[in-house]
Structures are given as structure tokens and as C-alpha cells.
Amino acid sequence: MSEKLKQIISKQNKVDEDINHSEDIVQLVGFIIGDEEYAIPILAIQEIIKPFPWTRVPQVPKYIVGVFNMRGAVIPLIDLRLKFGLNPKKHNEDTRFIVMRHGDDVAGFVIDRLTMAIRIKKSRIGPAPETVNGDDTLIDGVGKQEDKIITILKVNKLLERDF
């Protein structure tokens, strides 16, 4: 067998191997709230948009900043800084709204800035720290990368209506 043919076969085997192991990869979108990086599964994201006007709603928790209209649907807007107990921050050019969906539940979330799409092996994701274990925690797990740790959030818990 020629050397060139061996290289082609080797390259094809590598591609097939990557495809076969793709179910071991979790695709996430990373974002910053305060000084911490968080991530959510990419499939839970309906849209990522720049901030635009919304309507305030009376008598809701402080972290519910209001509602907005997206193609005829009225969607609650939640500031994750406030939900996580941080001080409010004025929106800037990095601020984004992430519209998340889980089943029939939809909400928009204000984040400080997007980081990147993240592909991480399931084996590199650990459970939530013992201090936050339980069904009520927002933390789904902790993704370990070479240079940092990313907190993976539970979309269904973020979307739970407690207001």
C-alpha cells in the first residue's frame, strides 16, 4: 500500500472516530455574569440578541426587569446579575439577552457578555459541588477545561416560575 493511501485511510479513520465519539461531546454556550463564567446547553437557546426596550411589570421580584415582545410572544426578562445576588450593572455594548426554551417555558435572560461556544467531553464534566447538591440548585455540573472551570446551569431551573 502506498504511503499516500495509508495517510488517506488514517485520516478517514480519524474522522469516523470523531463522528462515533460525538455523542460524548456536550455543546454549550458560555457567558459572563459578574466575574464568573457560566454555560448552558446550546440546544436550549432560542436566540441571542442585543438589548432592546422592554416593559416594566409591577409587583414582581427585583430580578424580573420586565417583559418584552418577540414576534408576538410576551416573554419575561430576568437579570441574572440580580438573580445571583450581584449588584445591578448598566447595559453596555457587550450586554446580551439570551432567550432560552425548555419545553413550553421561555424567558429572556440579561447577561454581561457572551464568551464562546464550548465543546467539552462528558468525562470532563463533574457534578455540582456538594455544598449546592439537591434538586433546587441551579447548577447542573462543573466543566473542566485546561485553564478554567465553567459552571453549567440547569435551564429548567432557570426557567422555573417563582413569581
Backbone as a printed PyTorch tensor [residue, N CA C, xyz], in Angstrom:
tensor([[[  0.8530,  -1.1730,   0.0000],
         [  0.0000,   0.0000,   0.0000],
         [  0.9020,   1.2400,   0.0000]],

        [[  0.5490,   2.2090,  -0.8370],
         [  1.3650,   3.4180,  -0.9320],
         [  1.2280,   4.2540,   0.3330]],

        [[  2.2160,   5.0980,   0.5670],
         [  2.2220,   5.9700,   1.7450],
         [  1.0550,   6.9560,   1.6870]],

        [[  0.7560,   7.4550,   0.5050],
         [ -0.3500,   8.4040,   0.3420],
         [ -1.6820,   7.7410,   0.7030]],

        [[ -1.9000,   6.5140,   0.2510],
         [ -3.1200,   5.7730,   0.5530],
         [ -3.2380,   5.5230,   2.0570]],

        [[ -2.1350,   5.2060,   2.7060],
         [ -2.1340,   4.9960,   4.1640],
         [ -2.5590,   6.2760,   4.8800]],

        [[ -2.0720,   7.4260,   4.4060],
         [ -2.4290,   8.7040,   5.0230],
         [ -3.9270,   8.9830,   4.8660]],

        [[ -4.4510,   8.7060,   3.6730],
         [ -5.8730,   8.9410,   3.4180],
         [ -6.7330,   8.0490,   4.3080]],

        [[ -6.3630,   6.7710,   4.3950],
         [ -7.1240,   5.8320,   5.2370],
         [ -7.0380,   6.2430,   6.7040]],

        [[ -5.8510,   6.6260,   7.1240],
         [ -5.6610,   7.0590,   8.5160],
         [ -6.5170,   8.2920,   8.8130]],

        [[ -6.5210,   9.2420,   7.8730],
         [ -7.3100,  10.4650,   8.0560],
         [ -8.8080,  10.1370,   8.1140]],

        [[ -9.2630,   9.2310,   7.2460],
         [-10.6780,   8.8390,   7.2380],
         [-11.0570,   8.1310,   8.5320]],

        [[-10.1730,   7.2690,   9.0270],
         [-10.4370,   6.5890,  10.2960],
         [-10.5570,   7.5840,  11.4350]],

        [[ -9.7350,   8.6350,  11.4110],
         [ -9.7840,   9.6650,  12.4430],
         [-11.1300,  10.3960,  12.3850]],

        [[-11.6040,  10.7400,  11.1680],
         [-12.8940,  11.4070,  11.0030],
         [-14.0150,  10.5070,  11.5110]],

        [[-13.9810,   9.2140,  11.1280],
         [-15.0020,   8.2660,  11.5960],
         [-14.9870,   8.1510,  13.1110]],

        [[-13.8020,   8.1410,  13.6960],
         [-13.6610,   8.0430,  15.1540],
         [-14.2780,   9.2620,  15.8260]],

        [[-14.0190,  10.4610,  15.2620],
         [-14.5850,  11.6890,  15.8240],
         [-16.1000,  11.6680,  15.7520]],

        [[-16.6480,  11.1880,  14.6190],
         [-18.0990,  11.1180,  14.4630],
         [-18.6940,  10.1330,  15.4650]],

        [[-18.0620,   8.9820,  15.6390],
         [-18.5680,   7.9730,  16.5640],
         [-18.5210,   8.4360,  18.0150]],

        [[-17.6080,   9.3220,  18.3360],
         [-17.4920,   9.7910,  19.7170],
         [-18.1970,  11.1270,  19.9360]],

        [[-18.8940,  11.6190,  18.9160],
         [-19.5370,  12.9220,  19.0560],
         [-20.6090,  12.9210,  20.1440]],

        [[-21.2050,  11.7460,  20.4330],
         [-22.2110,  11.7140,  21.4920],
         [-21.5740,  11.8880,  22.8760]],

        [[-20.2420,  11.8210,  22.9410],
         [-19.5400,  12.0500,  24.1920],
         [-19.2110,  13.5290,  24.3980]],

        [[-19.6060,  14.3620,  23.4440],
         [-19.3080,  15.7860,  23.4970],
         [-20.5890,  16.5480,  23.8550]],

        [[-20.4580,  17.4980,  24.7750],
         [-21.5700,  18.3770,  25.1400],
         [-21.2720,  19.7460,  24.5430]],

        [[-22.2470,  20.3060,  23.8360],
         [-22.0770,  21.6270,  23.2450],
         [-22.7970,  22.6560,  24.1060]],

        [[-22.0490,  23.6620,  24.5200],
         [-22.5500,  24.6850,  25.4290],
         [-22.2610,  26.0700,  24.8630]],

        [[-22.9430,  27.0610,  25.4020],
         [-22.6180,  28.4560,  25.1200],
         [-22.2210,  29.0850,  26.4400]],

        [[-21.0600,  29.7170,  26.4470],
         [-20.5390,  30.3390,  27.6620],
         [-20.8810,  31.8190,  27.7250]],

        [[-21.0520,  32.3070,  28.9470],
         [-21.3190,  33.7250,  29.1510],
         [-20.8260,  34.1390,  30.5330]],

        [[-20.6370,  35.4430,  30.6830],
         [-20.1200,  36.0090,  31.9310],
         [-21.2410,  36.7240,  32.6750]],

        [[-21.3080,  36.4560,  33.9820],
         [-22.1500,  37.2010,  34.9190],
         [-21.2110,  37.6150,  36.0460]],

        [[-21.0260,  38.9130,  36.2270],
         [-20.0630,  39.3710,  37.2280],
         [-18.6630,  38.9480,  36.8160]],

        [[-17.9780,  38.2160,  37.6960],
         [-16.6210,  37.7450,  37.4070],
         [-16.5780,  36.2680,  37.0590]],

        [[-17.7320,  35.6220,  36.9620],
         [-17.7720,  34.1700,  36.7530],
         [-18.2770,  33.8120,  35.3600]],

        [[-17.7680,  32.6840,  34.8530],
         [-18.2470,  32.1770,  33.5710],
         [-19.2140,  31.0280,  33.8150]],

        [[-20.3200,  31.0750,  33.1230],
         [-21.3540,  30.0560,  33.1890],
         [-21.5970,  29.5350,  31.7830]],

        [[-22.3160,  28.4260,  31.6830],
         [-22.6510,  27.8830,  30.3750],
         [-23.9940,  27.1780,  30.4530]],

        [[-24.6410,  27.1090,  29.3010],
         [-25.8900,  26.3650,  29.1680],
         [-25.8140,  25.5540,  27.8750]],

        [[-26.5670,  24.4740,  27.7970],
         [-26.5660,  23.6810,  26.5590],
         [-27.0340,  24.5300,  25.3730]],

        [[-26.3410,  24.3920,  24.2760],
         [-26.6310,  25.2010,  23.0940],
         [-28.0380,  24.9530,  22.5660]],

        [[-28.5590,  23.7470,  22.7500],
         [-29.8910,  23.4280,  22.2390],
         [-31.0160,  24.1140,  23.0140]],

        [[-30.7010,  24.6520,  24.1980],
         [-31.7120,  25.3490,  24.9990],
         [-31.8770,  26.8020,  24.5700]],

        [[-30.9970,  27.2730,  23.6910],
         [-31.0240,  28.6780,  23.2900],
         [-31.9190,  28.8590,  22.0720]],

        [[-32.8650,  29.7620,  22.2230],
         [-33.7280,  30.0960,  21.1010],
         [-33.1140,  31.2370,  20.2980]],

        [[-32.6000,  32.2490,  21.0080],
         [-31.9770,  33.3960,  20.3460],
         [-31.0190,  34.0870,  21.2980]],

        [[-30.0510,  34.7820,  20.7090],
         [-29.1730,  35.6820,  21.4480],
         [-29.2750,  37.0220,  20.7400]],

        [[-29.7070,  38.0460,  21.4870],
         [-29.9750,  39.3400,  20.8640],
         [-29.3670,  40.4750,  21.6820]],

        [[-29.1440,  41.5970,  20.9960],
         [-28.7010,  42.8020,  21.6930],
         [-29.8810,  43.3680,  22.4610]],

        [[-29.6130,  44.0380,  23.5750],
         [-30.7070,  44.6030,  24.3740],
         [-31.5610,  45.5780,  23.5750]],

        [[-32.8460,  45.5590,  23.8620],
         [-33.7930,  46.4920,  23.2730],
         [-34.8360,  46.8050,  24.3340]],

        [[-35.7060,  47.7860,  24.0890],
         [-36.6560,  48.2050,  25.1300],
         [-37.5830,  47.0730,  25.5920]],

        [[-37.9080,  47.1250,  26.8660],
         [-38.8410,  46.1810,  27.4660],
         [-39.8070,  46.9750,  28.3340]],

        [[-40.8460,  46.3210,  28.8150],
         [-41.8550,  46.9640,  29.6510],
         [-41.7090,  46.4640,  31.0770]],

        [[-41.6400,  47.3890,  32.0060],
         [-41.5520,  47.0090,  33.4190],
         [-42.8890,  46.4190,  33.8790]],

        [[-42.8230,  45.5290,  34.8530],
         [-44.0210,  44.8940,  35.3970],
         [-44.0080,  45.1100,  36.9150]],

        [[-45.1060,  45.6250,  37.4790],
         [-45.1280,  45.8730,  38.9250],
         [-45.2940,  44.5790,  39.7320]],

        [[-44.8590,  44.6420,  40.9610],
         [-45.0540,  43.5910,  41.9570],
         [-44.4900,  42.2280,  41.5390]],

        [[-43.2820,  42.2440,  41.0090],
         [-42.5530,  41.0070,  40.7140],
         [-41.2050,  41.1080,  41.4250]],

        [[-40.5260,  39.9890,  41.6270],
         [-39.2060,  40.0670,  42.2670],
         [-38.2780,  41.0220,  41.5130]],

        [[-37.3010,  41.5810,  42.2350],
         [-36.3980,  42.5830,  41.6610],
         [-35.6430,  42.0730,  40.4350]],

        [[-35.3530,  40.7680,  40.3900],
         [-34.5780,  40.2590,  39.2560],
         [-35.4030,  40.1290,  37.9730]],

        [[-36.7290,  40.2690,  38.0570],
         [-37.5810,  40.3070,  36.8650],
         [-37.6250,  41.7670,  36.4340]],

        [[-36.8960,  42.0960,  35.3780],
         [-36.8230,  43.5030,  34.9810],
         [-38.0210,  43.9210,  34.1450]],

        [[-38.7550,  42.9690,  33.6040],
         [-39.9440,  43.2990,  32.8400],
         [-40.2810,  42.2020,  31.8450]],

        [[-40.9980,  42.5970,  30.7910],
         [-41.3630,  41.6760,  29.7150],
         [-41.0560,  42.3640,  28.3830]],

        [[-40.8840,  41.5550,  27.3430],
         [-40.6920,  42.1140,  26.0080],
         [-41.4590,  41.2680,  25.0020]],

        [[-41.6890,  41.8630,  23.8540],
         [-42.4540,  41.2180,  22.7920],
         [-41.4780,  40.6890,  21.7510]],

        [[-41.5360,  39.3770,  21.5220],
         [-40.6910,  38.7850,  20.4960],
         [-41.5940,  38.0220,  19.5310]],

        [[-41.8140,  38.6230,  18.3730],
         [-42.6590,  38.0280,  17.3340],
         [-44.0400,  37.6380,  17.8650]],

        [[-44.6340,  38.5260,  18.6440],
         [-45.9920,  38.3010,  19.1350],
         [-46.0840,  37.5860,  20.4740]],

        [[-44.9790,  37.0530,  20.9700],
         [-44.9830,  36.3690,  22.2740],
         [-44.4380,  37.3190,  23.3420]],

        [[-45.1500,  37.4090,  24.4580],
         [-44.6870,  38.2250,  25.5830],
         [-43.8180,  37.3400,  26.4650]],

        [[-42.5600,  37.7640,  26.6230],
         [-41.5590,  36.9360,  27.3010],
         [-41.0030,  37.6910,  28.5040]],

        [[-40.9270,  37.0320,  29.6820],
         [-40.3260,  37.6960,  30.8450],
         [-38.8230,  37.8890,  30.6350]],

        [[-38.2960,  38.9790,  31.1800],
         [-36.8710,  39.2790,  31.1010],
         [-36.2790,  39.2620,  32.4990]],

        [[-35.3130,  38.3830,  32.7160],
         [-34.7090,  38.1630,  34.0280],
         [-33.2490,  38.5910,  33.9860]],

        [[-32.8630,  39.4320,  34.9260],
         [-31.4630,  39.8660,  35.0220],
         [-30.7180,  38.8580,  35.8910]],

        [[-29.8110,  38.1070,  35.2860],
         [-29.0950,  37.0750,  36.0510],
         [-28.1750,  37.6680,  37.1060]],

        [[-27.6790,  38.8900,  36.9120],
         [-26.8750,  39.5260,  37.9620],
         [-27.7060,  39.6330,  39.2390]],

        [[-28.9460,  40.1170,  39.0990],
         [-29.8140,  40.2920,  40.2680],
         [-30.2480,  38.9410,  40.8330]],

        [[-30.5400,  37.9890,  39.9590],
         [-30.9660,  36.6620,  40.4120],
         [-29.8550,  35.9810,  41.2160]],

        [[-28.6040,  36.2330,  40.8250],
         [-27.4640,  35.6360,  41.5180],
         [-26.9730,  36.4830,  42.6850]],

        [[-27.7090,  37.5520,  43.0490],
         [-27.3680,  38.3520,  44.2200],
         [-26.2640,  39.3660,  43.9870]],

        [[-25.9720,  39.7130,  42.7360],
         [-24.9530,  40.7170,  42.4330],
         [-25.6130,  42.0840,  42.2650]],

        [[-24.8000,  43.1250,  42.3120],
         [-25.3150,  44.4760,  42.1050],
         [-25.6960,  44.6760,  40.6420]],

        [[-26.7160,  45.4890,  40.3980],
         [-27.0890,  45.7460,  39.0070],
         [-25.9610,  46.4580,  38.2740]],

        [[-25.9780,  46.3260,  36.9560],
         [-24.9440,  46.9480,  36.1230],
         [-25.6250,  47.5560,  34.9050]],

        [[-25.1980,  48.7500,  34.5560],
         [-25.7580,  49.4120,  33.3790],
         [-25.3810,  48.6090,  32.1330]],

        [[-26.3340,  48.4780,  31.2070],
         [-26.0650,  47.7390,  29.9730],
         [-25.0240,  48.4690,  29.1440]],

        [[-24.1690,  47.7030,  28.4680],
         [-23.1570,  48.2780,  27.5890],
         [-23.1430,  47.5110,  26.2630]],

        [[-22.1390,  47.7310,  25.4470],
         [-22.1010,  47.0910,  24.1250],
         [-21.9250,  45.5790,  24.1990]],

        [[-21.4840,  45.0380,  25.3390],
         [-21.3170,  43.5900,  25.4960],
         [-22.5690,  42.8900,  26.0250]],

        [[-23.4790,  43.6530,  26.6340],
         [-24.6890,  43.0750,  27.2260],
         [-25.5320,  42.3850,  26.1530]],

        [[-26.0780,  41.2240,  26.5070],
         [-26.9400,  40.4850,  25.5850],
         [-28.1420,  39.9250,  26.3390]],

        [[-29.1920,  39.6620,  25.5830],
         [-30.3340,  38.9110,  26.0810],
         [-30.2270,  37.5240,  25.4580]],

        [[-30.2700,  36.4840,  26.2880],
         [-30.3290,  35.1080,  25.7920],
         [-31.7460,  34.6220,  26.0370]],

        [[-32.4330,  34.2460,  24.9710],
         [-33.7800,  33.6940,  25.1010],
         [-33.6210,  32.1780,  25.1510]],

        [[-34.0440,  31.5970,  26.2780],
         [-33.9110,  30.1520,  26.4910],
         [-35.2770,  29.4990,  26.4710]],

        [[-35.2830,  28.2380,  26.0570],
         [-36.5190,  27.4600,  25.9990],
         [-36.2510,  26.0820,  26.5930]],

        [[-37.2190,  25.6180,  27.3880],
         [-37.2180,  24.2460,  27.8910],
         [-38.6730,  23.8040,  27.8860]],

        [[-39.0170,  22.9520,  26.9510],
         [-40.4210,  22.5740,  26.7880],
         [-41.2180,  23.7870,  26.3610]],

        [[-42.2860,  24.0910,  27.1040],
         [-43.1150,  25.2540,  26.7940],
         [-42.6520,  26.5170,  27.5140]],

        [[-41.6790,  26.3880,  28.4020],
         [-41.1990,  27.5350,  29.1630],
         [-40.1660,  28.3180,  28.3560]],

        [[-40.3640,  29.6470,  28.2850],
         [-39.4540,  30.5300,  27.5650],
         [-39.2390,  31.7720,  28.4140]],

        [[-37.9990,  32.2490,  28.4520],
         [-37.6950,  33.5080,  29.1300],
         [-36.4270,  34.0850,  28.5320]],

        [[-36.2910,  35.3990,  28.6700],
         [-35.0670,  36.0800,  28.2660],
         [-34.2310,  36.3630,  29.5000]],

        [[-32.9330,  36.2660,  29.3470],
         [-32.0160,  36.4930,  30.4730],
         [-30.9790,  37.5290,  30.0700]],

        [[-30.7620,  38.5070,  30.9410],
         [-29.7490,  39.5230,  30.7020],
         [-28.4150,  38.9670,  31.2010]],

        [[-27.4170,  38.9700,  30.3150],
         [-26.0720,  38.5320,  30.6970],
         [-25.0930,  39.6800,  30.4470]],

        [[-23.9690,  39.6610,  31.1400],
         [-22.9760,  40.7250,  30.9740],
         [-22.2890,  40.6360,  29.6090]],

        [[-21.8960,  39.4160,  29.2030],
         [-21.3330,  39.2510,  27.8620],
         [-21.2210,  37.7750,  27.5140]],

        [[-21.2500,  37.5030,  26.2280],
         [-21.0260,  36.1480,  25.7300],
         [-19.5400,  35.8530,  25.7420]],

        [[-19.1840,  34.5890,  25.9000],
         [-17.7740,  34.2270,  25.7460],
         [-17.6040,  33.4520,  24.4550]],

        [[-18.0520,  32.1890,  24.4300],
         [-17.8550,  31.3970,  23.2160],
         [-18.6900,  30.1340,  23.2590]],

        [[-18.7440,  29.4890,  22.1040],
         [-19.3230,  28.1530,  22.0530],
         [-18.2820,  27.2020,  22.6310]],

        [[-18.7310,  26.2690,  23.4370],
         [-17.8180,  25.3600,  24.1340],
         [-18.1990,  23.9340,  23.7890]],

        [[-17.2200,  23.1540,  23.3910],
         [-17.4120,  21.7200,  23.1840],
         [-16.5570,  21.0330,  24.2420]],

        [[-17.2100,  20.2610,  25.0760],
         [-16.4850,  19.6210,  26.1730],
         [-16.9390,  18.1670,  26.2920]],

        [[-15.9850,  17.2950,  26.5480],
         [-16.3110,  15.8800,  26.7080],
         [-17.1020,  15.6830,  28.0010]],

        [[-18.0760,  14.7680,  27.9430],
         [-18.8750,  14.4710,  29.1400],
         [-17.9860,  14.0400,  30.2960]],

        [[-16.8880,  13.3680,  29.9860],
         [-15.9830,  12.8950,  31.0390],
         [-15.2790,  14.0480,  31.7580]],

        [[-15.2850,  15.2500,  31.1520],
         [-14.6550,  16.4270,  31.7620],
         [-15.6700,  17.2750,  32.5420]],

        [[-16.9010,  16.7600,  32.6790],
         [-17.9250,  17.4750,  33.4340],
         [-18.1850,  16.7240,  34.7340]],

        [[-17.9700,  17.4270,  35.8350],
         [-18.1930,  16.8270,  37.1450],
         [-19.5300,  17.2610,  37.7100]],

        [[-19.9420,  16.6210,  38.7960],
         [-21.2140,  17.0020,  39.4310],
         [-21.0970,  18.3710,  40.0970]],

        [[-22.2530,  18.9270,  40.4540],
         [-22.2690,  20.1830,  41.1960],
         [-21.5390,  19.9750,  42.5220]],

        [[-20.8710,  21.0010,  43.0230],
         [-20.1940,  20.8640,  44.3180],
         [-21.1610,  20.4090,  45.4060]],

        [[-20.6610,  19.6620,  46.3760],
         [-21.5160,  19.1120,  47.4350],
         [-22.2590,  20.1810,  48.2150]],

        [[-21.7140,  21.3810,  48.2580],
         [-22.3550,  22.4510,  49.0190],
         [-23.6550,  22.9150,  48.3710]],

        [[-23.8530,  22.5760,  47.0840],
         [-25.0710,  23.0140,  46.4010],
         [-25.8860,  21.8430,  45.8720]],

        [[-25.6110,  20.6560,  46.3550],
         [-26.3480,  19.4820,  45.8760],
         [-27.8180,  19.5880,  46.2230]],

        [[-28.6110,  18.9210,  45.4610],
         [-30.0500,  18.9260,  45.6860],
         [-30.7710,  19.2930,  44.4140]],

        [[-32.0520,  19.0390,  44.4040],
         [-32.8420,  19.3130,  43.2070],
         [-33.1040,  20.8010,  43.0010]],

        [[-32.9500,  21.6070,  44.0490],
         [-33.2570,  23.0290,  43.9340],
         [-32.1080,  23.8540,  43.3790]],

        [[-30.9350,  23.2920,  43.2280],
         [-29.7920,  24.0520,  42.7610],
         [-29.9100,  24.3870,  41.2760]],

        [[-29.3610,  25.5260,  40.9110],
         [-29.3090,  25.9330,  39.5080],
         [-28.1390,  25.2780,  38.7730]],

        [[-27.2300,  24.6820,  39.5260],
         [-26.0050,  24.1440,  38.9370],
         [-26.1930,  22.6950,  38.5080]],

        [[-25.9450,  22.4570,  37.2280],
         [-26.0570,  21.1140,  36.6670],
         [-24.7440,  20.3590,  36.7940]],

        [[-23.6420,  21.0770,  36.6940],
         [-22.3330,  20.4440,  36.7850],
         [-21.2400,  21.4740,  36.6110]],

        [[-20.0000,  20.9800,  36.6400],
         [-18.8370,  21.8370,  36.5130],
         [-17.9700,  21.2840,  35.3940]],

        [[-17.7820,  22.0860,  34.3420],
         [-16.9500,  21.6730,  33.2180],
         [-15.5100,  22.0800,  33.4570]],

        [[-14.6050,  21.1280,  33.2600],
         [-13.1860,  21.3980,  33.4920],
         [-12.4810,  21.5480,  32.1490]],

        [[-11.8940,  22.7290,  31.9410],
         [-11.0640,  22.9620,  30.7670],
         [ -9.6330,  23.1430,  31.2420]],

        [[ -8.7150,  23.2120,  30.2930],
         [ -7.3010,  23.2860,  30.6690],
         [ -7.0080,  24.4470,  31.6200]],

        [[ -7.5690,  25.6210,  31.3040],
         [ -7.2090,  26.8200,  32.0510],
         [ -8.3080,  27.3840,  32.9450]],

        [[ -9.4930,  26.7370,  32.9550],
         [-10.5730,  27.3000,  33.7630],
         [-11.6490,  26.2670,  34.0580]],

        [[-12.5340,  26.6390,  34.9640],
         [-13.6910,  25.8250,  35.3250],
         [-14.9300,  26.6300,  34.9760]],

        [[-15.9020,  25.9640,  34.3530],
         [-17.1280,  26.6320,  33.9310],
         [-18.3160,  25.9890,  34.6340]],

        [[-19.1370,  26.8040,  35.2490],
         [-20.3350,  26.3140,  35.9180],
         [-21.4420,  26.1450,  34.8800]],

        [[-21.9660,  24.9290,  34.7800],
         [-23.0300,  24.6350,  33.8320],
         [-24.3640,  24.7220,  34.5680]],

        [[-25.2530,  25.5340,  34.0440],
         [-26.5270,  25.7880,  34.7000],
         [-27.6380,  24.9030,  34.1550]],

        [[-28.6350,  24.6470,  35.0080],
         [-29.8220,  23.8860,  34.5990],
         [-30.8390,  24.8530,  33.9970]],

        [[-31.1160,  24.6970,  32.7300],
         [-32.0500,  25.5930,  32.0460],
         [-33.4480,  25.4600,  32.6440]],

        [[-33.8700,  24.2270,  32.9480],
         [-35.2140,  24.0480,  33.5020],
         [-35.3730,  24.7910,  34.8350]],

        [[-34.3070,  24.8510,  35.6350],
         [-34.3840,  25.5750,  36.9170],
         [-34.3700,  27.0850,  36.7010]],

        [[-33.5930,  27.5530,  35.7060],
         [-33.5910,  28.9870,  35.4050],
         [-34.9690,  29.4440,  34.9510]],

        [[-35.6780,  28.5820,  34.2330],
         [-36.9780,  28.9340,  33.6810],
         [-38.1430,  28.7100,  34.6370]],

        [[-37.8880,  28.0810,  35.7910],
         [-38.9660,  27.8260,  36.7500],
         [-39.5820,  29.1330,  37.2160]],

        [[-40.8830,  29.1640,  37.2310],
         [-41.6040,  30.3770,  37.6520],
         [-41.7360,  30.3910,  39.1730]],

        [[-41.0460,  31.3320,  39.7900],
         [-41.2060,  31.5020,  41.2360],
         [-41.7230,  32.9110,  41.5120]],

        [[-42.4550,  33.4260,  40.5490],
         [-43.0170,  34.7660,  40.6740],
         [-44.4490,  34.7680,  40.1840]]])
